[in-house]
Amino acid sequence: MMDRRFATRLAPLNVLIAAALLGGCATTDPARVTSSDDPATAYARGEGKGKFKPYMGDFWAIRASYPTGEFQPAWVAESIEAFHAVPEGLPAGAEDMAHRAKSGKITLNLPADQFTSLGPSPMQFTGGSGGSGNVGGRVNVVISHPTNPNVAWAATDGGGVWKTTNCCTTGTIWRVTTDFPEANSIAIGELVLDPNNPDVLYAGTGDLRFGSFSFGAAGVLKSTDGGETWTALGTDVFNPYFPPLTGNFPQYQAIGQIEVDPRDSNNVIVGAKTGLYISRDGGQNWTGPCLTNPHTTQRQDITGLVTRAYPDRTELFAAVGVRGFGTTVQPDLNQNGANGIYRGTLPATGCPTDWQLVTRGDNGWPAGTGNGTPNTSIGRISLEISPSNPDVMYAKVGIATTAANIFGVYRTTDGGATWQLRAQNSAFTGCSNASVQSWYNAGLLIHPTNPDIVFASAVDAFRSTDGGQTWSNIICGYSGGVTGGFHVDHHARAFVGGDPNRLLLGSDGGVHYTENPYQSPGRPTFVQLNNTFNSIEFYGGDVTANFATATSRGAIGGAQDNGTSTVTWSTTPGPALWTMRRGGDGIHARIEPVLGQRWYASSQNGSITASTTGPAGSFTTNATPPWPAQATERRSFLTHFELYRYGGETTGCPAATGCGRMLAGSFRVWESIQGGIPASSWYPNSPDLTKNTLADRSFINQVTHSVSDPSIAIAGTNDGNVWFGFGLGQGSANSATWVNVTDGNTVLPNRPVMDVATDPLNPLVGYAAVAGFAQNTPAQPGNVFQVTCTANCASFTWRNVSGNLPNNPVNSVIVNPHIPQQVFAGTDWGLFFTNDINAPEPVWQRFGNGLPNVMIWDMTIDRGFTTLVLWTRGRGAWAWPLPTSLEDGLIFRDSFE
C-alpha cells in the first residue's frame, strides 16, 4: 500500500516541469526570488514562490528546484534536445570482453555487449500487510483486444506499455513496446483502444493519481499496429508544466483520461489536470484546454470521461475529480469546488459551449456539488457508461479527506438527468482498509450486457450484481483472502475479449486473471500473469561477490511498496523469481560478500535489519543505529547506509568475520565496525555535514567509503555540500576528522548532491552527482563533478566534468575500478558513460543495446569488480560485466595473441 506520508511514486525528470508552455493556455510563471540575500537563504526563509517553503514539502521538489525554488518549462525542452544529441555506444573494452568470452579465453555469466535484465520476474510477495502471491510493479491500466482474447496490454507507472499475445495463464509472456528514444516519459496513466479499429491505441503519459512524486506528461503516444510501435504526439501540449495557483510550488501536468469518438476516429479527447483537450486529426493538433465549468479559480483535473454516440452528435460526460486535500507540494488540491460531472456536445471545431452540470443537489447529489466552493466533501470521481444501455452510468466518488474513503457510488438510468446514491463506504468492507485512498485506487467496469453488474477498484477490488447497492470484496488483499492472492491497491480492470466471465485486474502488484469472477460464496480464484512482468521500482540493492564469474550468485533489492527481496542463481543470471524478505517500502540493501551470510535490508527513515543466515534467512536481526527522534536526528525517508565490501585482512574484510565497516547518514555520519550488530555498536562519527538551510530536509543523501581505503569516506548532502572524512574505523564516537570540500560552491553547484564516489585507486579523488538545473546556479552549471585533494584534503580542486551531458539531474555516479577514467552516470533518462573523465571536456555517450531510457536511481559494483548493476525506477535490476581494459584488442581477434 502507498505510504500516506508521501502518497507517491518516484519518477522521471519530466515529473516536474515542462517542455513548453501550453498553447493558448493562460499560465502564471513561478515568482522569482526577490530577496537581496543569497538564494539558499531566501529559499530557506520561504521567500520566492509566494513565500512557500519547499523544504516543508517534498524531497522531489527540492531535487529539482534548490536553491531558488524555481522551474522554467524551457529547461526541459533544452535538456531533451541535448539528450538526443548524445550518441549511443558501448563503453570501451566491452567488445574485447565479448570477443574473449566468445572465444573461451575468459568465462562470463553475462553478455558483455549489453545489459542483462535480472528481474524481478516476478517477485514472490509473501504475506505481510500488502497481500501475497507473485507480483510485478504498479499497473495503472489493463485492456484486452475485443475479438482476440490472446492479446492484452498493460500500462505501468514507470515502465511503459507492455503487450502479450498469449493471455491469460501463468505462462503469459509480456513485452515492452514503448522503448523508443522519442518517449521522454514511460509513465503511462491511461491506455485506450479506438472503438472502430483495435489496432489503434492511445497511451497517456503522466500519472493523474495526485501523488507528490508522480510522473509528468510527455505527450500522447499513438500506435496504429496494435501497440507494436508508437509515435509521440502533442509533446508541446502535454508536458509536465502545470500552472499552480499564485504562490504555490510548480506541479506537474498529467493525462488522466482518453476517449476516441465512436462516430469519428479522428476525434480524440484527452482529460488532463488542466481540463479537456480535443484533436480532430488523430492527435496531430490539439484544441484546449476546454473547461467544463466557469470556476477558473478551482482545479480542473479530469478523472472521468465517457462518450455517448447519437446518429447526429457525440456527447461528452466529463468528471472533474480533484482529490480534495492538499500536500505541501500540492497545497491547492483542496480547491475542488468544480468537482462534479458535466455534459457537453462535441463540436466540429473548438471547445464545447453547451456544458451542463449534471450532478446537482436537485437531482440526487449533495447540495452544492459543482458550485465552485472549495473544500467540498466530493473527492476523486470515476465514471463509467454501460456498453449495453448508455442511459446507465455509474460514478464512484472518493471523500475529500486524508483517509479518502469511498464517499459513495451513484447511478443514473436516464442519461444523467437524475442520479441515485446506491451505496456508501460502509458497503465496501470485507477486510481492513479495503476502501481507503480513493484518490489513488479508483475505477469502474460494467458488464457488457447486464448494466446491474459492475466491478470497482479500491484498495481491494469489489463486485456488485444489484446495480451498485451491495458490494462483495473479491480480493481481501490484506488478509490474503483469495486463492492466488495478490497485492492491494487496485487501479485497472478489463474483460478478456469482451467475455464477462474472464476478468483481468491490475494493481500495485501487476496483473491477475480469473475465470470465475462471480464466485459466491467465497472469492474468485486468480492466477498471476507476472512471470515476465519486470516492472518493479527499485531504490537500490547489491549483488554477491564476483557476480559475472562465480558459479553461484545472488542479489537483494529494496523496492517502492514491494519491500526488500532476494534472489539466487545457480545457472546463468537473468530474469528470475525474487522473494520478498521484508515488507514496507524497501530502500537500500547490502550483502556481506566474504562469508555471504549477513544480508541487510532497510525501510523508511533508516530502519535496518539483517539476516545472519543468508538470503533465505529471517531478516529480524536489528542493525538500526540508535537514532534519536526524527525531530532531533533529521534524516531522509530514503536514509542511505553503506557496508564496505572491497578490503582484506587489514582493511575491513578479514576472512574470519567478513566485512564489518558500515556507515549511515542522517545530518551526520554514523559508523559501526561490527556490521551494525548489535545495534548498540553504532556511534556518531561526524559533525553536522549539512548547511542546515532546508530544515528537516537538510540531511546526507549518500555516504560511502573510499574504494581502496575504508578509513576515508566521502559524503554528499541534500543542500549542496561534499565532505571527506579521515581516520574512520577506530571504533569510538567522533574519532574521525572531516573536511568540508564544498569550497563555498564556487565550482560545485549549490544543488542537492544525490550521490558520491571515489576513484578506485586514489582515495583523494572524488565524484559528485548533482541534481537540479544549471539555470538555478548559472555560475556553476553541470551535474557531474570531480574533486582532487592533497593529503587529508588540506587543499583541493574541483572540475566540472559534465561535458556534453544533458542539463538535468544525475542520480548516481560510479567508477570502473579496472579503468578509473571510465565513469558512469545514472540519470532520469538512462545510463551515460565516458571513457576519459580526465579529458578537458569529457565526451559522454548513452548506453543503448536494449537498456531502456528509464530512471536509474542507484548503481553498485560487486566485490571482485566484475559487474555493474543498475537499480531502476520501474524496470527492475540490470547487470553488465565490467571491462578490464580500455583496449578493444582488434589485432588479437584472429588468434594472434
Secondary structure, 3 states (H helix, E strand, C coil): CCCCCCCCCCCCHHHCCCCCCCCCCCCCCCCCCCCCCCHHHHHHHCCCHHHCCHHHCCHHHHHHHCCCCCCCCHHHHHHHHHHHHCCEECCCCHHHHHHHHHCCCCCCCCCCCCCEEEECCCEEECCCCCCCEEECCCEEEEEECCCCCCCEEEEECCCCEEEECCCCCCCCCCEECCCCCCCCCCCEEEEEEECCEEEEEEEEECCCCCCCCCCCCCCEEEECCCCCCCEEECCCCCCCEECCCCCCCCEECCEEEEEECCCCCCCEEEEECCEEEEECCCCCCCEEEECCCCCCCCCCCEEEEEEEECCCCEEEEEEECCCCCCCCCCHHHHCCCCCEEEEEECCCCCCCCCCEECCCCCCCCCCCCCCCCCCCCEEEEEEEECCCCCCCEEEEEEECCCCCCEEEEEEECCCCCCCEEEECHHHCCCCCCCCCCCCCCCCEEECCCCCCCEEEECCCEEEECCCCCCCEECCCHHHCCCECCCCCCEEEEEEECCEEEEEEEEECCEEEEECCCCCCCCCCEEEECCCCCCCCEEEEEEECCCCCCCCCEEEEEEECCCEEEEEEECCCCCCCCEEEEECCCCCCEEECCCCCCCEEEEEHHHEEEEECCCCCCCCCEECCCCCCCCCCCCCCCCCCEEECCCCCCCCCCCCCCCCCCEEEECCCEEEECCCCCCHHHCEECCCCCCCCCCHHHCCEEEEEECCCCCCCEEEEECCCCEEEEECCCCCCCCCCEEEECCHHHCCCCCCCEEEEEECCCCCCEEEEEECCCHHHCCCCCCCEEEEEECHHHCCEEEEECCCCCCCCCEEEEEEECCEEEEEEEEECCEEEEECCCCCCCCCEEEECCCCCCCCEEEEEECCCCCEEEEEEECCCEEEEECCCCCCCCHHHCCCCC
